Amino acid sequence: MQLDRMRGILRDEAGVIVKWGVRPESIPDYLAVVGDSAMVFRITGMGVERASLTLSQYPHLEDIRRIGGTGIL
């Protein structure tokens, strides 16, 4: 469950997937990639769509393997 205090919304797993495109266990990785209002860093060039697509296949950043020496990030 995820509580959006500002909007007063309680989301279950399906709601998290609809909102961010990733499962709840991937939210910390998602925020590390795209950043949020409380963070001062993010991975440049990795927008929300690419982050959602990548983390839907690889739930955590450490699961991503570098492909052909160039990586997918």
Phi and psi restraints in degrees (range 20) as a CNS / XPLOR table:
assign (resid 1 and name C) (resid 2 and name N)
       (resid 2 and name CA) (resid 2 and name C) 1.0 -132.3 20.0 2
assign (resid 2 and name N) (resid 2 and name CA)
       (resid 2 and name C) (resid 3 and name N) 1.0 128.9 20.0 2
assign (resid 2 and name C) (resid 3 and name N)
       (resid 3 and name CA) (resid 3 and name C) 1.0 -103.6 20.0 2
assign (resid 3 and name N) (resid 3 and name CA)
       (resid 3 and name C) (resid 4 and name N) 1.0 120.3 20.0 2
assign (resid 3 and name C) (resid 4 and name N)
       (resid 4 and name CA) (resid 4 and name C) 1.0 -93.3 20.0 2
assign (resid 4 and name N) (resid 4 and name CA)
       (resid 4 and name C) (resid 5 and name N) 1.0 95.7 20.0 2
assign (resid 4 and name C) (resid 5 and name N)
       (resid 5 and name CA) (resid 5 and name C) 1.0 -64.6 20.0 2
assign (resid 5 and name N) (resid 5 and name CA)
       (resid 5 and name C) (resid 6 and name N) 1.0 -35.1 20.0 2
assign (resid 5 and name C) (resid 6 and name N)
       (resid 6 and name CA) (resid 6 and name C) 1.0 -67.0 20.0 2
assign (resid 6 and name N) (resid 6 and name CA)
       (resid 6 and name C) (resid 7 and name N) 1.0 -34.5 20.0 2
assign (resid 6 and name C) (resid 7 and name N)
       (resid 7 and name CA) (resid 7 and name C) 1.0 -103.1 20.0 2
assign (resid 7 and name N) (resid 7 and name CA)
       (resid 7 and name C) (resid 8 and name N) 1.0 -8.5 20.0 2
assign (resid 7 and name C) (resid 8 and name N)
       (resid 8 and name CA) (resid 8 and name C) 1.0 67.4 20.0 2
assign (resid 8 and name N) (resid 8 and name CA)
       (resid 8 and name C) (resid 9 and name N) 1.0 36.6 20.0 2
assign (resid 8 and name C) (resid 9 and name N)
       (resid 9 and name CA) (resid 9 and name C) 1.0 -113.3 20.0 2
assign (resid 9 and name N) (resid 9 and name CA)
       (resid 9 and name C) (resid 10 and name N) 1.0 133.4 20.0 2
assign (resid 9 and name C) (resid 10 and name N)
       (resid 10 and name CA) (resid 10 and name C) 1.0 -107.6 20.0 2
assign (resid 10 and name N) (resid 10 and name CA)
       (resid 10 and name C) (resid 11 and name N) 1.0 120.9 20.0 2
assign (resid 10 and name C) (resid 11 and name N)
       (resid 11 and name CA) (resid 11 and name C) 1.0 -109.0 20.0 2
assign (resid 11 and name N) (resid 11 and name CA)
       (resid 11 and name C) (resid 12 and name N) 1.0 136.7 20.0 2
assign (resid 11 and name C) (resid 12 and name N)
       (resid 12 and name CA) (resid 12 and name C) 1.0 -89.7 20.0 2
assign (resid 12 and name N) (resid 12 and name CA)
       (resid 12 and name C) (resid 13 and name N) 1.0 -173.2 20.0 2
assign (resid 12 and name C) (resid 13 and name N)
       (resid 13 and name CA) (resid 13 and name C) 1.0 -57.2 20.0 2
assign (resid 13 and name N) (resid 13 and name CA)
       (resid 13 and name C) (resid 14 and name N) 1.0 -45.1 20.0 2
assign (resid 13 and name C) (resid 14 and name N)
       (resid 14 and name CA) (resid 14 and name C) 1.0 -62.6 20.0 2
assign (resid 14 and name N) (resid 14 and name CA)
       (resid 14 and name C) (resid 15 and name N) 1.0 -37.9 20.0 2
assign (resid 14 and name C) (resid 15 and name N)
       (resid 15 and name CA) (resid 15 and name C) 1.0 -65.7 20.0 2
assign (resid 15 and name N) (resid 15 and name CA)
       (resid 15 and name C) (resid 16 and name N) 1.0 -37.5 20.0 2
assign (resid 15 and name C) (resid 16 and name N)
       (resid 16 and name CA) (resid 16 and name C) 1.0 -65.2 20.0 2
assign (resid 16 and name N) (resid 16 and name CA)
       (resid 16 and name C) (resid 17 and name N) 1.0 -43.2 20.0 2
assign (resid 16 and name C) (resid 17 and name N)
       (resid 17 and name CA) (resid 17 and name C) 1.0 -63.6 20.0 2
assign (resid 17 and name N) (resid 17 and name CA)
       (resid 17 and name C) (resid 18 and name N) 1.0 -42.3 20.0 2
assign (resid 17 and name C) (resid 18 and name N)
       (resid 18 and name CA) (resid 18 and name C) 1.0 -63.3 20.0 2
assign (resid 18 and name N) (resid 18 and name CA)
       (resid 18 and name C) (resid 19 and name N) 1.0 -43.3 20.0 2
assign (resid 18 and name C) (resid 19 and name N)
       (resid 19 and name CA) (resid 19 and name C) 1.0 -69.7 20.0 2
assign (resid 19 and name N) (resid 19 and name CA)
       (resid 19 and name C) (resid 20 and name N) 1.0 -46.6 20.0 2
assign (resid 19 and name C) (resid 20 and name N)
       (resid 20 and name CA) (resid 20 and name C) 1.0 -114.7 20.0 2
assign (resid 20 and name N) (resid 20 and name CA)
       (resid 20 and name C) (resid 21 and name N) 1.0 -12.7 20.0 2
assign (resid 20 and name C) (resid 21 and name N)
       (resid 21 and name CA) (resid 21 and name C) 1.0 80.4 20.0 2
assign (resid 21 and name N) (resid 21 and name CA)
       (resid 21 and name C) (resid 22 and name N) 1.0 11.6 20.0 2
assign (resid 21 and name C) (resid 22 and name N)
       (resid 22 and name CA) (resid 22 and name C) 1.0 -136.1 20.0 2
assign (resid 22 and name N) (resid 22 and name CA)
       (resid 22 and name C) (resid 23 and name N) 1.0 159.7 20.0 2
assign (resid 22 and name C) (resid 23 and name N)
       (resid 23 and name CA) (resid 23 and name C) 1.0 -73.8 20.0 2
assign (resid 23 and name N) (resid 23 and name CA)
       (resid 23 and name C) (resid 24 and name N) 1.0 156.9 20.0 2
assign (resid 23 and name C) (resid 24 and name N)
       (resid 24 and name CA) (resid 24 and name C) 1.0 -52.8 20.0 2
assign (resid 24 and name N) (resid 24 and name CA)
       (resid 24 and name C) (resid 25 and name N) 1.0 -36.7 20.0 2
assign (resid 24 and name C) (resid 25 and name N)
       (resid 25 and name CA) (resid 25 and name C) 1.0 -68.7 20.0 2
assign (resid 25 and name N) (resid 25 and name CA)
       (resid 25 and name C) (resid 26 and name N) 1.0 -14.0 20.0 2
assign (resid 25 and name C) (resid 26 and name N)
       (resid 26 and name CA) (resid 26 and name C) 1.0 -94.4 20.0 2
assign (resid 26 and name N) (resid 26 and name CA)
       (resid 26 and name C) (resid 27 and name N) 1.0 -4.0 20.0 2
assign (resid 26 and name C) (resid 27 and name N)
       (resid 27 and name CA) (resid 27 and name C) 1.0 -58.7 20.0 2
assign (resid 27 and name N) (resid 27 and name CA)
       (resid 27 and name C) (resid 28 and name N) 1.0 -44.8 20.0 2
assign (resid 27 and name C) (resid 28 and name N)
       (resid 28 and name CA) (resid 28 and name C) 1.0 -58.7 20.0 2
assign (resid 28 and name N) (resid 28 and name CA)
       (resid 28 and name C) (resid 29 and name N) 1.0 -40.3 20.0 2
assign (resid 28 and name C) (resid 29 and name N)
       (resid 29 and name CA) (resid 29 and name C) 1.0 -67.2 20.0 2
assign (resid 29 and name N) (resid 29 and name CA)
       (resid 29 and name C) (resid 30 and name N) 1.0 -41.9 20.0 2
assign (resid 29 and name C) (resid 30 and name N)
       (resid 30 and name CA) (resid 30 and name C) 1.0 -59.0 20.0 2
assign (resid 30 and name N) (resid 30 and name CA)
       (resid 30 and name C) (resid 31 and name N) 1.0 -47.8 20.0 2
assign (resid 30 and name C) (resid 31 and name N)
       (resid 31 and name CA) (resid 31 and name C) 1.0 -66.8 20.0 2
assign (resid 31 and name N) (resid 31 and name CA)
       (resid 31 and name C) (resid 32 and name N) 1.0 -32.4 20.0 2
assign (resid 31 and name C) (resid 32 and name N)
       (resid 32 and name CA) (resid 32 and name C) 1.0 -65.8 20.0 2
assign (resid 32 and name N) (resid 32 and name CA)
       (resid 32 and name C) (resid 33 and name N) 1.0 -32.6 20.0 2
assign (resid 32 and name C) (resid 33 and name N)
       (resid 33 and name CA) (resid 33 and name C) 1.0 -79.9 20.0 2
assign (resid 33 and name N) (resid 33 and name CA)
       (resid 33 and name C) (resid 34 and name N) 1.0 -50.5 20.0 2
assign (resid 33 and name C) (resid 34 and name N)
       (resid 34 and name CA) (resid 34 and name C) 1.0 -95.0 20.0 2
assign (resid 34 and name N) (resid 34 and name CA)
       (resid 34 and name C) (resid 35 and name N) 1.0 -14.8 20.0 2
assign (resid 34 and name C) (resid 35 and name N)
       (resid 35 and name CA) (resid 35 and name C) 1.0 76.7 20.0 2
assign (resid 35 and name N) (resid 35 and name CA)
       (resid 35 and name C) (resid 36 and name N) 1.0 172.5 20.0 2
assign (resid 35 and name C) (resid 36 and name N)
       (resid 36 and name CA) (resid 36 and name C) 1.0 -151.4 20.0 2
assign (resid 36 and name N) (resid 36 and name CA)
       (resid 36 and name C) (resid 37 and name N) 1.0 -178.6 20.0 2
assign (resid 36 and name C) (resid 37 and name N)
       (resid 37 and name CA) (resid 37 and name C) 1.0 -63.8 20.0 2
assign (resid 37 and name N) (resid 37 and name CA)
       (resid 37 and name C) (resid 38 and name N) 1.0 -21.3 20.0 2
assign (resid 37 and name C) (resid 38 and name N)
       (resid 38 and name CA) (resid 38 and name C) 1.0 -91.9 20.0 2
assign (resid 38 and name N) (resid 38 and name CA)
       (resid 38 and name C) (resid 39 and name N) 1.0 -6.3 20.0 2
assign (resid 38 and name C) (resid 39 and name N)
       (resid 39 and name CA) (resid 39 and name C) 1.0 -108.0 20.0 2
assign (resid 39 and name N) (resid 39 and name CA)
       (resid 39 and name C) (resid 40 and name N) 1.0 150.1 20.0 2
assign (resid 39 and name C) (resid 40 and name N)
       (resid 40 and name CA) (resid 40 and name C) 1.0 -108.1 20.0 2
assign (resid 40 and name N) (resid 40 and name CA)
       (resid 40 and name C) (resid 41 and name N) 1.0 6.2 20.0 2
assign (resid 40 and name C) (resid 41 and name N)
       (resid 41 and name CA) (resid 41 and name C) 1.0 -139.3 20.0 2
assign (resid 41 and name N) (resid 41 and name CA)
       (resid 41 and name C) (resid 42 and name N) 1.0 160.9 20.0 2
assign (resid 41 and name C) (resid 42 and name N)
       (resid 42 and name CA) (resid 42 and name C) 1.0 -164.3 20.0 2
assign (resid 42 and name N) (resid 42 and name CA)
       (resid 42 and name C) (resid 43 and name N) 1.0 171.5 20.0 2
assign (resid 42 and name C) (resid 43 and name N)
       (resid 43 and name CA) (resid 43 and name C) 1.0 -85.5 20.0 2
assign (resid 43 and name N) (resid 43 and name CA)
       (resid 43 and name C) (resid 44 and name N) 1.0 115.6 20.0 2
assign (resid 43 and name C) (resid 44 and name N)
       (resid 44 and name CA) (resid 44 and name C) 1.0 -63.0 20.0 2
assign (resid 44 and name N) (resid 44 and name CA)
       (resid 44 and name C) (resid 45 and name N) 1.0 136.6 20.0 2
assign (resid 44 and name C) (resid 45 and name N)
       (resid 45 and name CA) (resid 45 and name C) 1.0 86.5 20.0 2
assign (resid 45 and name N) (resid 45 and name CA)
       (resid 45 and name C) (resid 46 and name N) 1.0 -2.2 20.0 2
assign (resid 45 and name C) (resid 46 and name N)
       (resid 46 and name CA) (resid 46 and name C) 1.0 -111.9 20.0 2
assign (resid 46 and name N) (resid 46 and name CA)
       (resid 46 and name C) (resid 47 and name N) 1.0 93.8 20.0 2
assign (resid 46 and name C) (resid 47 and name N)
       (resid 47 and name CA) (resid 47 and name C) 1.0 -81.6 20.0 2
assign (resid 47 and name N) (resid 47 and name CA)
       (resid 47 and name C) (resid 48 and name N) 1.0 -177.5 20.0 2
assign (resid 47 and name C) (resid 48 and name N)
       (resid 48 and name CA) (resid 48 and name C) 1.0 -64.8 20.0 2
assign (resid 48 and name N) (resid 48 and name CA)
       (resid 48 and name C) (resid 49 and name N) 1.0 -37.6 20.0 2
assign (resid 48 and name C) (resid 49 and name N)
       (resid 49 and name CA) (resid 49 and name C) 1.0 -66.6 20.0 2
assign (resid 49 and name N) (resid 49 and name CA)
       (resid 49 and name C) (resid 50 and name N) 1.0 -46.9 20.0 2
assign (resid 49 and name C) (resid 50 and name N)
       (resid 50 and name CA) (resid 50 and name C) 1.0 -67.0 20.0 2
assign (resid 50 and name N) (resid 50 and name CA)
       (resid 50 and name C) (resid 51 and name N) 1.0 -38.7 20.0 2
assign (resid 50 and name C) (resid 51 and name N)
       (resid 51 and name CA) (resid 51 and name C) 1.0 -62.6 20.0 2
assign (resid 51 and name N) (resid 51 and name CA)
       (resid 51 and name C) (resid 52 and name N) 1.0 -44.9 20.0 2
assign (resid 51 and name C) (resid 52 and name N)
       (resid 52 and name CA) (resid 52 and name C) 1.0 -62.2 20.0 2
assign (resid 52 and name N) (resid 52 and name CA)
       (resid 52 and name C) (resid 53 and name N) 1.0 -44.8 20.0 2
assign (resid 52 and name C) (resid 53 and name N)
       (resid 53 and name CA) (resid 53 and name C) 1.0 -62.7 20.0 2
assign (resid 53 and name N) (resid 53 and name CA)
       (resid 53 and name C) (resid 54 and name N) 1.0 -47.0 20.0 2
assign (resid 53 and name C) (resid 54 and name N)
       (resid 54 and name CA) (resid 54 and name C) 1.0 -63.9 20.0 2
assign (resid 54 and name N) (resid 54 and name CA)
       (resid 54 and name C) (resid 55 and name N) 1.0 -47.4 20.0 2
assign (resid 54 and name C) (resid 55 and name N)
       (resid 55 and name CA) (resid 55 and name C) 1.0 -75.7 20.0 2
assign (resid 55 and name N) (resid 55 and name CA)
       (resid 55 and name C) (resid 56 and name N) 1.0 -15.3 20.0 2
assign (resid 55 and name C) (resid 56 and name N)
       (resid 56 and name CA) (resid 56 and name C) 1.0 -74.7 20.0 2
assign (resid 56 and name N) (resid 56 and name CA)
       (resid 56 and name C) (resid 57 and name N) 1.0 -24.4 20.0 2
assign (resid 56 and name C) (resid 57 and name N)
       (resid 57 and name CA) (resid 57 and name C) 1.0 -92.5 20.0 2
assign (resid 57 and name N) (resid 57 and name CA)
       (resid 57 and name C) (resid 58 and name N) 1.0 -36.6 20.0 2
assign (resid 57 and name C) (resid 58 and name N)
       (resid 58 and name CA) (resid 58 and name C) 1.0 -124.3 20.0 2
assign (resid 58 and name N) (resid 58 and name CA)
       (resid 58 and name C) (resid 59 and name N) 1.0 100.4 20.0 2
assign (resid 58 and name C) (resid 59 and name N)
       (resid 59 and name CA) (resid 59 and name C) 1.0 -57.0 20.0 2
assign (resid 59 and name N) (resid 59 and name CA)
       (resid 59 and name C) (resid 60 and name N) 1.0 -27.1 20.0 2
assign (resid 59 and name C) (resid 60 and name N)
       (resid 60 and name CA) (resid 60 and name C) 1.0 -132.9 20.0 2
assign (resid 60 and name N) (resid 60 and name CA)
       (resid 60 and name C) (resid 61 and name N) 1.0 149.8 20.0 2
assign (resid 60 and name C) (resid 61 and name N)
       (resid 61 and name CA) (resid 61 and name C) 1.0 -56.4 20.0 2
assign (resid 61 and name N) (resid 61 and name CA)
       (resid 61 and name C) (resid 62 and name N) 1.0 -37.1 20.0 2
assign (resid 61 and name C) (resid 62 and name N)
       (resid 62 and name CA) (resid 62 and name C) 1.0 -69.9 20.0 2
assign (resid 62 and name N) (resid 62 and name CA)
       (resid 62 and name C) (resid 63 and name N) 1.0 -11.4 20.0 2
assign (resid 62 and name C) (resid 63 and name N)
       (resid 63 and name CA) (resid 63 and name C) 1.0 -80.1 20.0 2
assign (resid 63 and name N) (resid 63 and name CA)
       (resid 63 and name C) (resid 64 and name N) 1.0 -15.4 20.0 2
assign (resid 63 and name C) (resid 64 and name N)
       (resid 64 and name CA) (resid 64 and name C) 1.0 -77.7 20.0 2
assign (resid 64 and name N) (resid 64 and name CA)
       (resid 64 and name C) (resid 65 and name N) 1.0 126.3 20.0 2
assign (resid 64 and name C) (resid 65 and name N)
       (resid 65 and name CA) (resid 65 and name C) 1.0 -98.5 20.0 2
assign (resid 65 and name N) (resid 65 and name CA)
       (resid 65 and name C) (resid 66 and name N) 1.0 143.8 20.0 2
assign (resid 65 and name C) (resid 66 and name N)
       (resid 66 and name CA) (resid 66 and name C) 1.0 -74.1 20.0 2
assign (resid 66 and name N) (resid 66 and name CA)
       (resid 66 and name C) (resid 67 and name N) 1.0 131.5 20.0 2
assign (resid 66 and name C) (resid 67 and name N)
       (resid 67 and name CA) (resid 67 and name C) 1.0 -108.7 20.0 2
assign (resid 67 and name N) (resid 67 and name CA)
       (resid 67 and name C) (resid 68 and name N) 1.0 124.0 20.0 2
assign (resid 67 and name C) (resid 68 and name N)
       (resid 68 and name CA) (resid 68 and name C) 1.0 61.0 20.0 2
assign (resid 68 and name N) (resid 68 and name CA)
       (resid 68 and name C) (resid 69 and name N) 1.0 24.4 20.0 2
assign (resid 68 and name C) (resid 69 and name N)
       (resid 69 and name CA) (resid 69 and name C) 1.0 78.9 20.0 2
assign (resid 69 and name N) (resid 69 and name CA)
       (resid 69 and name C) (resid 70 and name N) 1.0 -9.2 20.0 2
assign (resid 69 and name C) (resid 70 and name N)
       (resid 70 and name CA) (resid 70 and name C) 1.0 -101.6 20.0 2
assign (resid 70 and name N) (resid 70 and name CA)
       (resid 70 and name C) (resid 71 and name N) 1.0 -21.7 20.0 2
assign (resid 70 and name C) (resid 71 and name N)
       (resid 71 and name CA) (resid 71 and name C) 1.0 78.7 20.0 2
assign (resid 71 and name N) (resid 71 and name CA)
       (resid 71 and name C) (resid 72 and name N) 1.0 170.3 20.0 2
assign (resid 71 and name C) (resid 72 and name N)
       (resid 72 and name CA) (resid 72 and name C) 1.0 -111.1 20.0 2
assign (resid 72 and name N) (resid 72 and name CA)
       (resid 72 and name C) (resid 73 and name N) 1.0 -3.4 20.0 2
